């Protein structure tokens, strides 16, 4: 009886994980197939549509990084008369507000919204809502304070809104401080798999590309009708993604719209950030799973993908459960089928947790990106997964306990940014300047994190 | 012909599947392997063919890598099985159970490492082709 129960549980768990594996294989191959077509899309897409844009930048104690994004805002190629930049100084105790004010005085399009200690410090969603009250343009685009976008990113993002069915857009995130250490290098791999392959594939296949909380935006009217960001959610971005879809709109992922982030630099910061993501994602799964199933605005494939996406942070827990069930089962009863299923388990160990992207998805992403040397780090994904299992288990226990106690238990742990990414921007600026000191036309900041990579895909393709 | 990094090679994949099946059958039959060695060979070939052959890289390079991978697979597993057989003599059935549990994990360590290394090499060869075309 016990063996049968264990066997059934094991089969179900493995079947679930294999389904994810097949899903990601389809994603990988879809991106591989569509790479050439995407290049044509870029050329043919219309740049004529340029709606008015409000950029929101929430910032809390970001004195080390805020300057670079504000400088970047002044350098954007988007028509200045159609642009408004709102910096939300979320009760910072350092010089963030002061720096933002200086930029505001120098550049009219930048406006600073200060929040006092009573109002501020309640998380990103709260800060974004505060900024949203002051926004007055058709499109709302968000950037985190540690981000560094391309100069023409707004053109690339906003042109998708020419289609009235598109409610939101998402651009690509690339790690700026990738060469810094092993953590940043692995996070960079994770980002490549997550954006270049996963998000891209979901866009290509007409599934649910996810709004990632930054480097993306919404229609003002839609955001207003949805009531802005839900401050009770830790993963306010995933929550908004599903609210957009449930409202009958679509999200487009724009791979060419690149923005560079300062990734977490140590395991402790990684834990805090991923713990918040895991917990927030689980909250979203509880909140939206049933709504997604019942929705008339979602097609069948969107419903299936939505459920996969919502429940992705439960997968490491299920993987752990499959080992716990599988080992005694193998010891008690050995059969060829069981051993075959057991042999499939290690594959899941080589996965990133944010999207359960297996090693091959990351590998092909790195290959498509022309990043030969980064592939050497793929075997190290196993350590990241084991680390993430404990993060997800803790988050799950936390969510379950607070659900049982009917308390929110949300505490926004802000990710600390050291400003170490600034030196890579300095390298990048030097790269862009020609021998005569003039700046080249290219605004592709690929070189920022990849100046060490002599086989840059973009460099080679632009030369050709 | 201009080499592009993107693109899906269905023809290469078909050829790869045939090559993978052939190798997976021939090696165990000729070398008279048991299931414990034939199985990892099959797993490697499935992985490698479906993950590498659709890439837009020269077919001969991919075939060479497939053959090298099979050689490593045979050597690794032969050695490991020999070690396991000796260890089982000393430690008894406990080690046999441990072998069943750990073997897939240990096999995937080299499979993932080999795959990522071969992807790096294939990438480098593609870059070389791109550079030559640019010079021309």
Interface residues (C-beta under 8 A of the other chain):
Chain A: X25 X29 X32 X33 X34 X35 X36 X38 X327 X330 X331 X334 X336 X339 X340 X342 X343 X344 X345 X346 X347 X349 X350 X359 X360 X363 X364 X366 X367 X368 X370 X372 X373 X375 X376 X378 X379 X381 X382 X455 X457 X460 X461 X463 X464
Chain B: X2 X4 X5 X6 X7 X8 X35 X39 X43 X47 X50 X51 X54 X55 X97 X100 X101 X103 X104 X105 X107 X108 X109 X112 X113 X115 X116 X117 X119 X120 X122 X123 X124 X127 X130 X131 X133 X134
